[in-house]
Amino acid sequence: MKEKVNDKYTALLQATLTLVNNHGFHDTPMSKIAKLAGVSPATIYLYFENKQDLINKLYLEVKASFCSYALQGYSSELPVKKGFEVIWYNIAEYKLNKVEEAMFLSQCDNTPMIDEASVQEGLKHLQPLLDLWERGKKEGIIKSISPYLLYAYTVYPLSFLLAMHVKGICKVTEVDRLEAFQAAWDSIKV
């Protein structure tokens, strides 16, 4: 019985992800989510209080998955540049291989739909990256600027480049990734 419950929960999250990516937050009614998930609309309310709760829970699941992927192979024992390189390349791979999830997170970054408590909870998953940057600042390796600026200079350009790749506007080669990483690093190093 537990498997069936998880299947419905997962189906609802996947349907929401697909519909939000294709139609936006506001054009994704609960009725469409239920239909795509193959459940009755009333079933949604067994798992989620309302649409806001559903969106927040989806955000937290995707953010946790993103951060887990980004931190693969990372150790706080690595030198700052090497640690950043590991995380940066993992983020690039995630955005290339998990396109739906990456698109959803990009939308979440630019909408008030995600409540502040969920945003703060999601940030906790990125703590190792924030700690790495803080160590880099203390060691005089990274510019002493806010973590939001560090993220804006290093991850947002990567997001744009990979979005162009996914749309077929440009093909991101290994050389492009090397150059993009170097540009990201150069933008934050002292």
GIDA-V12714 format. One record per pair of residues at least 24 apart in sequence whose C-alpha atoms are under 6 Angstrom apart, sorted by the first residue. I is the first residue (numbers start at 1). GAP is how many residues later the second one is. D is the distance in Angstrom with one decimal. If there is no record, write none. Layout:
i: [I,I]
gap: [GAP,GAP]
d: [D,D]
//
This chain:
i: [11,12,13,56,60,63,67,80,141,141,142,142,142,143,143,143,154]
gap: [26,25,45,58,62,59,58,56,48,49,46,47,48,45,46,47,30]
d: [5.0,5.3,6.0,5.8,5.8,6.0,5.9,5.8,5.7,5.5,5.6,4.3,5.2,5.6,5.7,5.1,4.6]
//
